[in-house]
């Protein structure tokens, strides 16, 4: 189940999960890591600019 998406380019992401927008790659990575800890989930990098937070 996808809990959230972190990206630099919101135009490439659609769907029902919350979308968090970062200014650069470092901010996206930090945001994904923090959200995964808060949600007790895993962060997976799809490309340099997009992460998904998933519950297994």
C-alpha distance matrix in Angstrom:
0.0 3.8 6.2 9.3 11.5 15.0 17.7 21.4 21.6 19.7 21.4 19.2 15.8 15.0 12.3 11.1 9.5 12.5 14.5 16.8 19.8 21.9 25.5 25.5 23.7 24.6 23.3 19.9 19.7 20.9 18.6 15.5 17.0 17.9 14.6 12.9 15.8 15.7 12.1 12.7 9.9 10.6 11.9 12.4 15.3 15.2 18.9 21.3 20.2 16.4 13.7 9.9 8.6 5.5 5.4 6.9
3.8 0.0 3.8 5.8 7.7 11.2 13.9 17.7 17.8 16.0 17.9 15.9 12.5 12.1 9.9 9.0 6.6 9.3 10.8 13.1 16.1 18.1 21.8 21.9 20.3 21.4 19.9 16.5 16.7 18.0 15.4 12.5 14.6 15.5 12.2 11.1 14.5 14.4 11.2 12.5 9.5 9.7 9.9 10.4 12.7 12.7 16.1 18.3 16.7 13.0 10.4 6.7 5.9 4.5 6.6 9.1
6.2 3.8 0.0 3.8 7.3 10.4 13.7 17.3 18.0 15.9 18.4 17.0 13.5 13.1 10.9 9.1 5.8 7.2 9.4 11.2 14.7 16.8 20.6 21.1 19.9 20.5 18.5 15.5 15.8 16.4 13.5 11.1 13.1 13.1 9.5 9.2 12.2 11.3 8.3 10.5 8.4 9.6 9.9 11.6 14.0 14.7 17.6 19.1 17.2 13.7 11.0 7.6 5.5 5.4 6.9 10.4
9.3 5.8 3.8 0.0 3.8 6.8 10.0 13.6 14.4 12.5 15.3 14.2 10.8 11.2 9.9 8.8 5.1 4.9 6.0 7.5 10.9 13.1 16.8 17.6 16.6 17.4 15.3 12.2 13.2 13.9 10.7 8.8 11.6 11.8 8.3 9.1 12.4 11.7 9.6 12.2 10.1 10.5 9.3 10.8 12.3 12.9 15.3 16.4 14.1 10.7 8.5 5.9 5.1 7.3 9.8 13.3
11.5 7.7 7.3 3.8 0.0 3.8 6.5 10.2 10.8 9.4 12.3 10.9 8.0 9.5 9.5 9.9 6.7 6.3 4.8 6.1 8.5 10.6 14.1 14.6 13.6 15.1 13.2 9.8 11.3 12.8 9.9 8.0 11.6 12.4 9.7 10.6 14.2 14.0 12.6 14.9 12.3 11.6 9.2 9.7 10.0 10.2 12.0 13.0 10.4 7.1 5.8 4.6 6.1 9.0 12.3 15.3
15.0 11.2 10.4 6.8 3.8 0.0 3.8 7.2 9.1 8.7 12.1 11.1 9.3 11.7 12.7 13.2 10.1 8.6 5.8 4.7 5.8 7.0 10.6 10.9 10.1 11.5 9.5 6.1 8.2 9.8 7.2 6.2 10.0 11.0 9.2 10.8 14.0 14.2 13.7 15.9 13.7 12.5 9.4 10.0 9.3 10.1 10.9 10.8 7.9 5.6 5.0 6.3 8.0 11.5 14.9 17.8
17.7 13.9 13.7 10.0 6.5 3.8 0.0 3.8 5.5 6.3 9.4 8.6 8.0 11.3 13.3 14.7 12.3 10.9 7.4 6.4 5.1 6.0 8.7 8.8 8.5 11.0 9.5 6.3 9.2 11.4 9.6 9.1 12.8 14.0 12.8 14.3 17.5 17.8 17.5 19.6 17.2 15.6 12.2 11.8 9.9 9.8 9.4 8.9 5.3 4.3 6.4 8.7 11.3 14.6 18.2 20.8
21.4 17.7 17.3 13.6 10.2 7.2 3.8 0.0 3.8 6.4 9.1 9.2 10.0 13.4 15.9 17.6 15.6 13.8 10.0 8.4 5.4 5.1 6.0 6.5 7.4 10.3 9.1 7.1 10.4 12.6 11.3 11.8 15.1 16.2 15.6 17.5 20.3 20.6 20.7 22.9 20.7 19.0 15.4 14.9 12.4 12.2 10.7 9.1 5.5 6.9 9.6 12.4 14.9 18.3 21.9 24.5
21.6 17.8 18.0 14.4 10.8 9.1 5.5 3.8 0.0 3.8 5.5 6.0 7.6 11.0 14.1 16.4 15.1 13.8 10.1 9.8 7.2 8.4 9.2 9.9 10.9 14.0 12.9 10.7 13.8 16.1 14.5 14.6 18.1 19.3 18.1 19.8 22.9 23.0 22.7 24.9 22.5 20.9 17.4 16.5 14.0 12.8 11.4 10.8 7.3 8.0 11.2 13.4 16.3 19.3 22.9 25.4
19.7 16.0 15.9 12.5 9.4 8.7 6.3 6.4 3.8 0.0 3.8 5.4 5.4 8.0 11.0 13.1 12.2 10.9 7.5 8.3 6.8 9.5 11.1 12.7 13.7 16.4 14.6 12.1 15.4 17.3 14.9 14.8 18.6 19.2 17.4 19.3 22.5 22.1 21.4 24.0 21.7 20.6 17.5 17.0 15.2 13.9 13.6 13.6 10.0 9.3 11.7 12.8 15.5 18.2 21.6 24.4
21.4 17.9 18.4 15.3 12.3 12.1 9.4 9.1 5.5 3.8 0.0 3.8 5.6 7.7 11.3 14.1 14.1 13.6 10.6 12.0 10.6 13.0 14.1 15.3 16.2 19.4 17.9 15.5 18.5 20.7 18.5 18.2 22.0 22.9 21.0 22.6 25.9 25.6 24.6 27.1 24.5 23.3 20.3 19.2 17.2 15.2 14.6 15.1 11.9 11.4 14.2 15.2 18.2 20.5 23.9 26.4
19.2 15.9 17.0 14.2 10.9 11.1 8.6 9.2 6.0 5.4 3.8 0.0 3.8 6.9 10.4 13.7 13.4 13.7 10.8 12.5 11.5 13.5 15.0 15.4 15.4 18.7 17.8 14.8 17.3 20.0 18.0 17.0 20.6 22.1 20.1 21.1 24.7 24.8 23.5 25.6 22.7 21.0 18.0 16.4 14.4 11.9 11.6 12.8 10.1 9.1 12.0 12.9 16.2 18.3 21.8 23.9
15.8 12.5 13.5 10.8 8.0 9.3 8.0 10.0 7.6 5.4 5.6 3.8 0.0 3.8 7.0 10.0 9.6 10.2 7.9 10.4 10.5 13.2 15.6 16.3 16.1 18.9 17.5 14.2 16.6 18.9 16.5 15.2 18.9 20.0 17.6 18.6 22.2 22.0 20.4 22.6 19.8 18.6 16.0 14.9 13.7 11.6 12.4 13.9 11.0 8.8 10.6 10.5 13.5 15.3 18.6 21.0
15.0 12.1 13.1 11.2 9.5 11.7 11.3 13.4 11.0 8.0 7.7 6.9 3.8 0.0 3.8 7.2 8.2 9.6 8.6 11.9 12.9 16.1 18.6 19.7 19.6 22.2 20.5 17.2 19.6 21.6 18.7 17.4 21.0 21.8 18.9 19.8 23.4 22.7 20.7 23.1 20.5 19.8 17.8 17.0 16.5 14.4 15.8 17.6 14.7 12.1 13.2 12.2 14.5 15.7 18.6 21.0
12.3 9.9 10.9 9.9 9.5 12.7 13.3 15.9 14.1 11.0 11.3 10.4 7.0 3.8 0.0 3.8 5.8 8.3 8.9 12.6 14.5 17.9 20.8 22.0 21.7 23.9 21.9 18.6 20.6 22.3 19.2 17.5 20.9 21.4 18.1 18.8 22.3 21.3 18.9 21.3 18.8 18.7 17.4 17.0 17.3 15.6 17.7 19.7 17.0 13.9 14.0 12.0 13.5 14.0 16.4 18.8
11.1 9.0 9.1 8.8 9.9 13.2 14.7 17.6 16.4 13.1 14.1 13.7 10.0 7.2 3.8 0.0 3.8 6.6 8.8 12.5 15.1 18.5 21.8 23.2 23.0 24.7 22.4 19.3 21.1 22.2 18.8 17.3 20.4 20.4 16.8 17.6 20.8 19.4 16.8 19.4 17.4 18.1 17.3 17.7 18.6 17.6 19.9 21.7 19.0 15.7 15.1 12.5 13.0 13.3 15.0 17.7
9.5 6.6 5.8 5.1 6.7 10.1 12.3 15.6 15.1 12.2 14.1 13.4 9.6 8.2 5.8 3.8 0.0 3.8 6.3 9.7 12.8 15.9 19.4 20.6 20.2 21.5 19.2 16.1 17.7 18.6 15.3 13.7 16.7 16.6 13.0 13.9 17.1 15.8 13.3 16.1 14.1 14.7 13.9 14.7 15.9 15.4 17.8 19.4 16.7 13.3 12.1 9.5 9.5 10.3 12.3 15.5
12.5 9.3 7.2 4.9 6.3 8.6 10.9 13.8 13.8 10.9 13.6 13.7 10.2 9.6 8.3 6.6 3.8 0.0 3.8 6.6 10.0 13.2 16.7 18.4 18.5 19.5 16.7 14.1 16.1 16.5 12.9 12.2 15.4 14.7 11.3 13.2 16.0 14.4 12.7 16.0 14.5 15.3 14.0 15.4 16.2 16.3 18.1 18.9 15.9 13.0 12.0 10.2 10.0 11.9 14.0 17.5
14.5 10.8 9.4 6.0 4.8 5.8 7.4 10.0 10.1 7.5 10.6 10.8 7.9 8.6 8.9 8.8 6.3 3.8 0.0 3.8 6.5 9.9 13.3 14.9 15.2 16.6 14.0 11.3 13.8 14.7 11.3 10.9 14.5 14.3 11.5 13.6 16.7 15.6 14.5 17.6 15.7 15.7 13.6 14.4 14.3 14.3 15.5 15.9 12.6 10.1 10.0 9.4 10.3 13.0 15.8 19.1
16.8 13.1 11.2 7.5 6.1 4.7 6.4 8.4 9.8 8.3 12.0 12.5 10.4 11.9 12.6 12.5 9.7 6.6 3.8 0.0 3.8 6.7 10.2 12.1 12.7 13.6 10.6 8.4 11.3 11.6 8.2 8.9 12.4 11.8 9.9 12.6 15.2 14.3 14.2 17.2 15.7 15.6 13.1 14.3 14.0 14.7 15.3 14.8 11.5 9.9 9.7 10.1 10.8 14.1 16.9 20.3
19.8 16.1 14.7 10.9 8.5 5.8 5.1 5.4 7.2 6.8 10.6 11.5 10.5 12.9 14.5 15.1 12.8 10.0 6.5 3.8 0.0 3.8 6.8 9.1 10.5 11.9 9.0 7.4 11.0 11.7 9.0 10.3 13.8 13.7 12.5 15.2 17.8 17.2 17.5 20.3 18.7 18.0 14.9 15.7 14.3 14.8 14.5 13.3 9.7 9.4 10.5 12.0 13.4 17.0 20.1 23.3
21.9 18.1 16.8 13.1 10.6 7.0 6.0 5.1 8.4 9.5 13.0 13.5 13.2 16.1 17.9 18.5 15.9 13.2 9.9 6.7 3.8 0.0 3.8 5.7 7.4 8.4 5.5 4.9 8.7 9.3 7.7 9.7 12.6 12.8 12.7 15.3 17.4 17.5 18.3 20.7 19.3 18.1 14.8 15.5 13.8 14.9 13.9 11.8 8.7 9.5 10.6 13.1 14.5 18.2 21.4 24.4
25.5 21.8 20.6 16.8 14.1 10.6 8.7 6.0 9.2 11.1 14.1 15.0 15.6 18.6 20.8 21.8 19.4 16.7 13.3 10.2 6.8 3.8 0.0 3.8 7.2 8.4 6.3 7.3 10.7 11.3 10.6 12.9 15.4 15.7 16.2 18.7 20.6 20.8 21.9 24.2 22.8 21.4 18.0 18.4 16.1 17.0 15.2 12.5 9.8 11.8 13.6 16.4 18.1 21.8 25.0 27.9
25.5 21.9 21.1 17.6 14.6 10.9 8.8 6.5 9.9 12.7 15.3 15.4 16.3 19.7 22.0 23.2 20.6 18.4 14.9 12.1 9.1 5.7 3.8 0.0 3.8 5.6 5.4 6.3 8.8 10.2 10.7 12.3 14.4 15.5 16.5 18.3 20.3 21.2 22.3 24.0 22.4 20.5 16.8 16.8 14.1 15.2 12.9 9.7 7.9 10.7 12.5 15.9 17.7 21.4 24.7 27.2
23.7 20.3 19.9 16.6 13.6 10.1 8.5 7.4 10.9 13.7 16.2 15.4 16.1 19.6 21.7 23.0 20.2 18.5 15.2 12.7 10.5 7.4 7.2 3.8 0.0 3.8 5.5 5.1 6.2 8.6 9.9 10.5 12.3 14.2 15.3 16.5 18.5 20.0 20.9 22.1 20.2 17.8 14.1 13.8 10.9 12.4 10.1 6.7 6.0 8.8 10.2 13.9 15.8 19.3 22.6 24.7
24.6 21.4 20.5 17.4 15.1 11.5 11.0 10.3 14.0 16.4 19.4 18.7 18.9 22.2 23.9 24.7 21.5 19.5 16.6 13.6 11.9 8.4 8.4 5.6 3.8 0.0 3.8 5.4 5.2 6.2 8.5 9.9 10.7 12.3 14.2 15.5 16.8 18.4 20.0 21.0 19.6 17.5 14.1 14.5 12.4 14.7 13.0 9.7 9.5 11.4 11.8 15.1 16.2 19.7 22.7 24.9
23.3 19.9 18.5 15.3 13.2 9.5 9.5 9.1 12.9 14.6 17.9 17.8 17.5 20.5 21.9 22.4 19.2 16.7 14.0 10.6 9.0 5.5 6.3 5.4 5.5 3.8 0.0 3.8 5.5 5.1 6.0 8.5 9.9 10.5 12.0 14.1 15.5 16.3 18.0 19.6 18.5 17.0 13.8 14.9 13.2 15.5 14.3 11.5 10.0 11.2 11.4 14.2 15.0 18.7 21.6 24.3
19.9 16.5 15.5 12.2 9.8 6.1 6.3 7.1 10.7 12.1 15.5 14.8 14.2 17.2 18.6 19.3 16.1 14.1 11.3 8.4 7.4 4.9 7.3 6.3 5.1 5.4 3.8 0.0 3.8 5.5 5.1 6.0 8.5 9.9 10.4 12.1 14.3 15.3 16.2 17.8 16.1 14.4 10.9 11.6 9.9 11.9 11.2 9.1 7.2 7.6 7.6 10.6 11.8 15.5 18.6 21.2
19.7 16.7 15.8 13.2 11.3 8.2 9.2 10.4 13.8 15.4 18.5 17.3 16.6 19.6 20.6 21.1 17.7 16.1 13.8 11.3 11.0 8.7 10.7 8.8 6.2 5.2 5.5 3.8 0.0 3.8 5.5 5.2 6.2 8.6 10.0 10.6 12.5 14.3 15.4 16.2 14.5 12.3 9.0 9.8 8.5 11.5 11.1 9.1 8.7 8.8 7.7 10.6 11.2 14.7 17.6 19.8
20.9 18.0 16.4 13.9 12.8 9.8 11.4 12.6 16.1 17.3 20.7 20.0 18.9 21.6 22.3 22.2 18.6 16.5 14.7 11.6 11.7 9.3 11.3 10.2 8.6 6.2 5.1 5.5 3.8 0.0 3.8 5.5 5.1 6.1 8.6 9.9 10.8 12.3 14.2 15.2 14.4 13.1 10.4 12.4 11.9 15.0 14.8 12.8 12.0 12.0 10.5 12.7 12.4 15.8 18.2 20.7
18.6 15.4 13.5 10.7 9.9 7.2 9.6 11.3 14.5 14.9 18.5 18.0 16.5 18.7 19.2 18.8 15.3 12.9 11.3 8.2 9.0 7.7 10.6 10.7 9.9 8.5 6.0 5.1 5.5 3.8 0.0 3.8 5.5 5.1 6.0 8.5 10.0 10.5 12.0 13.8 13.0 12.3 9.8 12.1 12.0 14.6 15.0 13.5 11.8 11.0 9.3 10.8 10.3 13.9 16.4 19.3
15.5 12.5 11.1 8.8 8.0 6.2 9.1 11.8 14.6 14.8 18.2 17.0 15.2 17.4 17.5 17.3 13.7 12.2 10.9 8.9 10.3 9.7 12.9 12.3 10.5 9.9 8.5 6.0 5.2 5.5 3.8 0.0 3.8 5.5 5.2 6.1 8.7 9.9 10.4 11.7 10.1 8.8 6.0 8.4 8.9 11.8 12.8 12.2 10.9 9.2 6.5 7.6 6.9 10.5 13.2 15.9
17.0 14.6 13.1 11.6 11.6 10.0 12.8 15.1 18.1 18.6 22.0 20.6 18.9 21.0 20.9 20.4 16.7 15.4 14.5 12.4 13.8 12.6 15.4 14.4 12.3 10.7 9.9 8.5 6.2 5.1 5.5 3.8 0.0 3.8 5.6 5.2 6.4 8.8 10.1 10.4 9.5 8.2 6.4 9.4 10.5 14.0 15.0 14.2 13.8 12.4 9.5 10.3 8.8 11.6 13.5 15.9
17.9 15.5 13.1 11.8 12.4 11.0 14.0 16.2 19.3 19.2 22.9 22.1 20.0 21.8 21.4 20.4 16.6 14.7 14.3 11.8 13.7 12.8 15.7 15.5 14.2 12.3 10.5 9.9 8.6 6.1 5.1 5.5 3.8 0.0 3.8 5.5 5.2 6.2 8.6 9.8 10.1 10.3 9.2 12.6 13.9 17.0 18.1 17.2 16.1 14.7 11.9 12.3 10.2 13.0 14.4 17.2
14.6 12.2 9.5 8.3 9.7 9.2 12.8 15.6 18.1 17.4 21.0 20.1 17.6 18.9 18.1 16.8 13.0 11.3 11.5 9.9 12.5 12.7 16.2 16.5 15.3 14.2 12.0 10.4 10.0 8.6 6.0 5.2 5.6 3.8 0.0 3.8 5.4 5.0 6.0 8.2 8.0 8.9 8.2 11.6 13.3 15.9 17.6 17.3 15.8 13.6 10.6 10.0 7.4 10.2 11.6 14.9
12.9 11.1 9.2 9.1 10.6 10.8 14.3 17.5 19.8 19.3 22.6 21.1 18.6 19.8 18.8 17.6 13.9 13.2 13.6 12.6 15.2 15.3 18.7 18.3 16.5 15.5 14.1 12.1 10.6 9.9 8.5 6.1 5.2 5.5 3.8 0.0 3.8 5.5 5.2 5.7 4.7 5.4 5.8 9.5 12.1 14.9 17.1 17.3 16.4 14.0 10.4 9.2 6.1 7.9 9.0 11.7
15.8 14.5 12.2 12.4 14.2 14.0 17.5 20.3 22.9 22.5 25.9 24.7 22.2 23.4 22.3 20.8 17.1 16.0 16.7 15.2 17.8 17.4 20.6 20.3 18.5 16.8 15.5 14.3 12.5 10.8 10.0 8.7 6.4 5.2 5.4 3.8 0.0 3.8 5.5 5.0 6.5 7.9 9.0 12.8 15.2 18.4 20.3 20.2 19.4 17.4 13.9 13.0 9.8 11.2 11.3 13.7
15.7 14.4 11.3 11.7 14.0 14.2 17.8 20.6 23.0 22.1 25.6 24.8 22.0 22.7 21.3 19.4 15.8 14.4 15.6 14.3 17.2 17.5 20.8 21.2 20.0 18.4 16.3 15.3 14.3 12.3 10.5 9.9 8.8 6.2 5.0 5.5 3.8 0.0 3.8 5.6 7.8 10.2 11.3 15.0 17.4 20.2 22.2 22.0 20.7 18.5 15.2 13.9 10.6 12.0 11.8 14.8
12.1 11.2 8.3 9.6 12.6 13.7 17.5 20.7 22.7 21.4 24.6 23.5 20.4 20.7 18.9 16.8 13.3 12.7 14.5 14.2 17.5 18.3 21.9 22.3 20.9 20.0 18.0 16.2 15.4 14.2 12.0 10.4 10.1 8.6 6.0 5.2 5.5 3.8 0.0 3.8 5.3 8.5 10.2 13.7 16.6 18.9 21.4 21.9 20.6 17.7 14.3 12.2 8.5 9.0 8.3 11.6
12.7 12.5 10.5 12.2 14.9 15.9 19.6 22.9 24.9 24.0 27.1 25.6 22.6 23.1 21.3 19.4 16.1 16.0 17.6 17.2 20.3 20.7 24.2 24.0 22.1 21.0 19.6 17.8 16.2 15.2 13.8 11.7 10.4 9.8 8.2 5.7 5.0 5.6 3.8 0.0 3.8 7.2 9.9 13.4 16.7 19.3 21.9 22.6 21.9 19.1 15.4 13.3 9.6 9.2 7.7 9.9
9.9 9.5 8.4 10.1 12.3 13.7 17.2 20.7 22.5 21.7 24.5 22.7 19.8 20.5 18.8 17.4 14.1 14.5 15.7 15.7 18.7 19.3 22.8 22.4 20.2 19.6 18.5 16.1 14.5 14.4 13.0 10.1 9.5 10.1 8.0 4.7 6.5 7.8 5.3 3.8 0.0 3.8 6.9 9.9 13.4 15.8 18.7 19.7 19.2 16.1 12.4 10.0 6.4 5.6 4.9 7.3
10.6 9.7 9.6 10.5 11.6 12.5 15.6 19.0 20.9 20.6 23.3 21.0 18.6 19.8 18.7 18.1 14.7 15.3 15.7 15.6 18.0 18.1 21.4 20.5 17.8 17.5 17.0 14.4 12.3 13.1 12.3 8.8 8.2 10.3 8.9 5.4 7.9 10.2 8.5 7.2 3.8 0.0 3.8 6.5 10.1 12.7 15.5 16.7 16.6 13.8 10.0 8.2 5.6 5.4 6.4 7.8
11.9 9.9 9.9 9.3 9.2 9.4 12.2 15.4 17.4 17.5 20.3 18.0 16.0 17.8 17.4 17.3 13.9 14.0 13.6 13.1 14.9 14.8 18.0 16.8 14.1 14.1 13.8 10.9 9.0 10.4 9.8 6.0 6.4 9.2 8.2 5.8 9.0 11.3 10.2 9.9 6.9 3.8 0.0 3.8 6.7 9.6 12.1 13.0 12.8 10.2 6.4 5.7 4.5 6.4 9.1 10.8
12.4 10.4 11.6 10.8 9.7 10.0 11.8 14.9 16.5 17.0 19.2 16.4 14.9 17.0 17.0 17.7 14.7 15.4 14.4 14.3 15.7 15.5 18.4 16.8 13.8 14.5 14.9 11.6 9.8 12.4 12.1 8.4 9.4 12.6 11.6 9.5 12.8 15.0 13.7 13.4 9.9 6.5 3.8 0.0 3.8 6.3 9.2 10.8 11.3 8.6 5.4 5.4 6.5 7.7 10.8 11.7
15.3 12.7 14.0 12.3 10.0 9.3 9.9 12.4 14.0 15.2 17.2 14.4 13.7 16.5 17.3 18.6 15.9 16.2 14.3 14.0 14.3 13.8 16.1 14.1 10.9 12.4 13.2 9.9 8.5 11.9 12.0 8.9 10.5 13.9 13.3 12.1 15.2 17.4 16.6 16.7 13.4 10.1 6.7 3.8 0.0 3.8 5.6 7.1 8.0 6.1 4.4 6.6 9.0 11.0 14.4 15.4
15.2 12.7 14.7 12.9 10.2 10.1 9.8 12.2 12.8 13.9 15.2 11.9 11.6 14.4 15.6 17.6 15.4 16.3 14.3 14.7 14.8 14.9 17.0 15.2 12.4 14.7 15.5 11.9 11.5 15.0 14.6 11.8 14.0 17.0 15.9 14.9 18.4 20.2 18.9 19.3 15.8 12.7 9.6 6.3 3.8 0.0 3.8 7.1 7.7 5.5 5.6 7.3 10.6 12.1 15.7 16.5
18.9 16.1 17.6 15.3 12.0 10.9 9.4 10.7 11.4 13.6 14.6 11.6 12.4 15.8 17.7 19.9 17.8 18.1 15.5 15.3 14.5 13.9 15.2 12.9 10.1 13.0 14.3 11.2 11.1 14.8 15.0 12.8 15.0 18.1 17.6 17.1 20.3 22.2 21.4 21.9 18.7 15.5 12.1 9.2 5.6 3.8 0.0 3.8 5.5 5.4 7.3 10.1 13.5 15.5 19.1 20.2
21.3 18.3 19.1 16.4 13.0 10.8 8.9 9.1 10.8 13.6 15.1 12.8 13.9 17.6 19.7 21.7 19.4 18.9 15.9 14.8 13.3 11.8 12.5 9.7 6.7 9.7 11.5 9.1 9.1 12.8 13.5 12.2 14.2 17.2 17.3 17.3 20.2 22.0 21.9 22.6 19.7 16.7 13.0 10.8 7.1 7.1 3.8 0.0 3.8 6.1 8.2 11.8 14.7 17.4 21.0 22.4
20.2 16.7 17.2 14.1 10.4 7.9 5.3 5.5 7.3 10.0 11.9 10.1 11.0 14.7 17.0 19.0 16.7 15.9 12.6 11.5 9.7 8.7 9.8 7.9 6.0 9.5 10.0 7.2 8.7 12.0 11.8 10.9 13.8 16.1 15.8 16.4 19.4 20.7 20.6 21.9 19.2 16.6 12.8 11.3 8.0 7.7 5.5 3.8 0.0 3.8 7.0 10.5 13.5 16.6 20.3 22.2
16.4 13.0 13.7 10.7 7.1 5.6 4.3 6.9 8.0 9.3 11.4 9.1 8.8 12.1 13.9 15.7 13.3 13.0 10.1 9.9 9.4 9.5 11.8 10.7 8.8 11.4 11.2 7.6 8.8 12.0 11.0 9.2 12.4 14.7 13.6 14.0 17.4 18.5 17.7 19.1 16.1 13.8 10.2 8.6 6.1 5.5 5.4 6.1 3.8 0.0 3.8 6.9 10.2 13.0 16.8 18.8
13.7 10.4 11.0 8.5 5.8 5.0 6.4 9.6 11.2 11.7 14.2 12.0 10.6 13.2 14.0 15.1 12.1 12.0 10.0 9.7 10.5 10.6 13.6 12.5 10.2 11.8 11.4 7.6 7.7 10.5 9.3 6.5 9.5 11.9 10.6 10.4 13.9 15.2 14.3 15.4 12.4 10.0 6.4 5.4 4.4 5.6 7.3 8.2 7.0 3.8 0.0 3.8 6.7 9.6 13.3 15.3
9.9 6.7 7.6 5.9 4.6 6.3 8.7 12.4 13.4 12.8 15.2 12.9 10.5 12.2 12.0 12.5 9.5 10.2 9.4 10.1 12.0 13.1 16.4 15.9 13.9 15.1 14.2 10.6 10.6 12.7 10.8 7.6 10.3 12.3 10.0 9.2 13.0 13.9 12.2 13.3 10.0 8.2 5.7 5.4 6.6 7.3 10.1 11.8 10.5 6.9 3.8 0.0 3.8 6.2 9.9 12.2
8.6 5.9 5.5 5.1 6.1 8.0 11.3 14.9 16.3 15.5 18.2 16.2 13.5 14.5 13.5 13.0 9.5 10.0 10.3 10.8 13.4 14.5 18.1 17.7 15.8 16.2 15.0 11.8 11.2 12.4 10.3 6.9 8.8 10.2 7.4 6.1 9.8 10.6 8.5 9.6 6.4 5.6 4.5 6.5 9.0 10.6 13.5 14.7 13.5 10.2 6.7 3.8 0.0 3.8 7.1 9.9
5.5 4.5 5.4 7.3 9.0 11.5 14.6 18.3 19.3 18.2 20.5 18.3 15.3 15.7 14.0 13.3 10.3 11.9 13.0 14.1 17.0 18.2 21.8 21.4 19.3 19.7 18.7 15.5 14.7 15.8 13.9 10.5 11.6 13.0 10.2 7.9 11.2 12.0 9.0 9.2 5.6 5.4 6.4 7.7 11.0 12.1 15.5 17.4 16.6 13.0 9.6 6.2 3.8 0.0 3.8 6.3
5.4 6.6 6.9 9.8 12.3 14.9 18.2 21.9 22.9 21.6 23.9 21.8 18.6 18.6 16.4 15.0 12.3 14.0 15.8 16.9 20.1 21.4 25.0 24.7 22.6 22.7 21.6 18.6 17.6 18.2 16.4 13.2 13.5 14.4 11.6 9.0 11.3 11.8 8.3 7.7 4.9 6.4 9.1 10.8 14.4 15.7 19.1 21.0 20.3 16.8 13.3 9.9 7.1 3.8 0.0 3.8
6.9 9.1 10.4 13.3 15.3 17.8 20.8 24.5 25.4 24.4 26.4 23.9 21.0 21.0 18.8 17.7 15.5 17.5 19.1 20.3 23.3 24.4 27.9 27.2 24.7 24.9 24.3 21.2 19.8 20.7 19.3 15.9 15.9 17.2 14.9 11.7 13.7 14.8 11.6 9.9 7.3 7.8 10.8 11.7 15.4 16.5 20.2 22.4 22.2 18.8 15.3 12.2 9.9 6.3 3.8 0.0
